[in-house]
Amino acid sequence: MTRIKRRPKQNLSMERRDTILRKVLIVKDAPFQSKLYGIIFSHYPECELFFAANSLEALELMDLQNDFDLIVSDINIPVM
């Protein structure tokens, strides 16, 4: 039997990260998924979240707010 050594967990706290996400755009057509991402990012209070239900809304938001640090999207998003 081979024994596998586990590496110690790394501390990924906000203080140790070089890049802090400030503006995040979530593009999801399923409301449940949008809500789930909202819950996940609620652990990072410095993040400002923007939500779009389709690609057209996402493009409109990107015209208004062109400095997103992260965009989360499906590959097959409707309205394009």
GIJOUR-V622482 format. One record per residue. N is the residue number from 1. NEAR is the number of other ideal C-beta (glycine too) atoms within 8 Angstrom. Layout:
n={N:N}
near={NEAR:NEAR}
//
This chain:
n={1:2:3:4:5:6:7:8:9:10:11:12:13:14:15:16:17:18:19:20:21:22:23:24:25:26:27:28:29:30:31:32:33:34:35:36:37:38:39:40:41:42:43:44:45:46:47:48:49:50:51:52:53:54:55:56:57:58:59:60:61:62:63:64:65:66:67:68:69:70:71:72:73:74:75:76:77:78:79:80}
near={2:3:4:4:4:4:4:4:4:4:5:5:6:7:4:6:8:2:5:6:10:7:12:14:16:14:15:14:7:6:7:6:8:12:8:8:12:11:7:7:11:7:5:8:5:7:10:6:9:11:10:12:9:12:12:8:11:14:8:9:11:10:6:6:9:6:5:11:8:8:8:9:11:7:4:4:13:7:7:6}
//
